Amino acid sequence: MLTVDLKKMKKLRKKQMSLEQMSSKLGYGSPNGYYYLETGHSKISAEMLAKVAMILKVPITDFFVDDRNSQDD
């Protein structure tokens, strides 16, 4: 199953901007809204993931990982 690699999303964001800057670009009033997405405390929608990819100038597919390899069948 494909899942969103939040650690990779955070790593890519940190290379380009602060948490506060990303939160502002996404329209959050405080950094907490984006922080909750990046840490997995809130689910990230496909639309929000697309916005993050656009801001970071990376293909949205860069955020996905196939977790089937990490599970025993």
Short mmCIF file of the C-alpha atoms (twelve columns), coordinates in Angstrom:
data_MODEL
# 
_entry.id   MODEL 
# 
loop_
_atom_site.group_PDB 
_atom_site.id 
_atom_site.type_symbol 
_atom_site.label_atom_id 
_atom_site.label_alt_id 
_atom_site.label_comp_id 
_atom_site.label_asym_id 
_atom_site.label_seq_id 
_atom_site.Cartn_x 
_atom_site.Cartn_y 
_atom_site.Cartn_z 
_atom_site.pdbx_PDB_model_num 
ATOM 1  C CA . MET A 1  0.000  0.000   0.000  1 
ATOM 2  C CA . LEU A 2  1.224  3.484   -0.750 1 
ATOM 3  C CA . THR A 3  1.510  5.832   2.198  1 
ATOM 4  C CA . VAL A 4  2.732  9.389   2.629  1 
ATOM 5  C CA . ASP A 5  6.304  9.572   3.916  1 
ATOM 6  C CA . LEU A 6  5.953  12.408  6.430  1 
ATOM 7  C CA . LYS A 7  9.638  12.277  7.377  1 
ATOM 8  C CA . LYS A 8  10.610 12.885  3.766  1 
ATOM 9  C CA . MET A 9  8.063  15.703  3.503  1 
ATOM 10 C CA . LYS A 10 9.590  17.354  6.579  1 
ATOM 11 C CA . LYS A 11 13.134 16.866  5.289  1 
ATOM 12 C CA . LEU A 12 12.283 18.470  1.939  1 
ATOM 13 C CA . ARG A 13 10.532 21.365  3.651  1 
ATOM 14 C CA . LYS A 14 13.431 21.996  6.057  1 
ATOM 15 C CA . LYS A 15 15.837 22.318  3.118  1 
ATOM 16 C CA . GLN A 16 13.794 25.212  1.736  1 
ATOM 17 C CA . MET A 17 11.930 26.956  4.542  1 
ATOM 18 C CA . SER A 18 10.927 27.031  8.169  1 
ATOM 19 C CA . LEU A 19 7.790  25.525  9.624  1 
ATOM 20 C CA . GLU A 20 6.443  29.051  10.076 1 
ATOM 21 C CA . GLN A 21 7.060  29.940  6.423  1 
ATOM 22 C CA . MET A 22 5.317  26.790  5.150  1 
ATOM 23 C CA . SER A 23 2.383  27.341  7.490  1 
ATOM 24 C CA . SER A 24 2.009  30.889  6.223  1 
ATOM 25 C CA . LYS A 25 2.160  29.833  2.557  1 
ATOM 26 C CA . LEU A 26 -0.627 27.324  3.211  1 
ATOM 27 C CA . GLY A 27 -2.786 29.922  4.940  1 
ATOM 28 C CA . TYR A 28 -2.537 28.692  8.520  1 
ATOM 29 C CA . GLY A 29 -2.789 31.327  11.245 1 
ATOM 30 C CA . SER A 30 -0.096 29.577  13.273 1 
ATOM 31 C CA . PRO A 31 2.534  26.911  12.624 1 
ATOM 32 C CA . ASN A 32 0.536  24.334  14.600 1 
ATOM 33 C CA . GLY A 33 -1.825 23.478  11.729 1 
ATOM 34 C CA . TYR A 34 0.962  22.420  9.405  1 
ATOM 35 C CA . TYR A 35 2.997  20.905  12.237 1 
ATOM 36 C CA . TYR A 36 0.105  18.528  12.982 1 
ATOM 37 C CA . LEU A 37 0.041  17.417  9.335  1 
ATOM 38 C CA . GLU A 38 3.789  16.926  9.137  1 
ATOM 39 C CA . THR A 39 3.903  14.885  12.342 1 
ATOM 40 C CA . GLY A 40 0.885  12.729  11.505 1 
ATOM 41 C CA . HIS A 41 -1.345 14.082  14.270 1 
ATOM 42 C CA . SER A 42 -3.801 15.203  11.563 1 
ATOM 43 C CA . LYS A 43 -4.471 13.417  8.286  1 
ATOM 44 C CA . ILE A 44 -3.238 15.203  5.196  1 
ATOM 45 C CA . SER A 45 -5.680 15.448  2.314  1 
ATOM 46 C CA . ALA A 46 -4.680 14.852  -1.282 1 
ATOM 47 C CA . GLU A 47 -5.412 18.504  -2.003 1 
ATOM 48 C CA . MET A 48 -3.130 19.690  0.803  1 
ATOM 49 C CA . LEU A 49 -0.407 17.267  -0.261 1 
ATOM 50 C CA . ALA A 50 -0.615 18.687  -3.788 1 
ATOM 51 C CA . LYS A 51 -0.258 22.237  -2.407 1 
ATOM 52 C CA . VAL A 52 2.794  21.235  -0.363 1 
ATOM 53 C CA . ALA A 53 4.365  19.604  -3.435 1 
ATOM 54 C CA . MET A 54 3.712  22.726  -5.489 1 
ATOM 55 C CA . ILE A 55 5.241  25.009  -2.845 1 
ATOM 56 C CA . LEU A 56 8.303  22.777  -2.513 1 
ATOM 57 C CA . LYS A 57 8.512  22.404  -6.315 1 
ATOM 58 C CA . VAL A 58 8.628  18.603  -6.245 1 
ATOM 59 C CA . PRO A 59 6.376  15.991  -7.866 1 
ATOM 60 C CA . ILE A 60 3.641  14.833  -5.493 1 
ATOM 61 C CA . THR A 61 4.853  11.271  -6.039 1 
ATOM 62 C CA . ASP A 62 8.039  12.159  -4.117 1 
ATOM 63 C CA . PHE A 63 5.990  11.975  -0.912 1 
ATOM 64 C CA . PHE A 64 4.771  8.405   -1.373 1 
ATOM 65 C CA . VAL A 65 6.406  5.217   -0.172 1 
ATOM 66 C CA . ASP A 66 5.339  1.623   -0.783 1 
ATOM 67 C CA . ASP A 67 5.091  0.094   2.676  1 
ATOM 68 C CA . ARG A 68 4.405  -3.458  1.437  1 
ATOM 69 C CA . ASN A 69 8.135  -4.142  1.613  1 
ATOM 70 C CA . SER A 70 8.182  -3.472  5.348  1 
ATOM 71 C CA . GLN A 71 5.350  -5.897  6.205  1 
ATOM 72 C CA . ASP A 72 5.432  -9.668  6.440  1 
ATOM 73 C CA . ASP A 73 2.909  -11.411 4.160  1 
# 
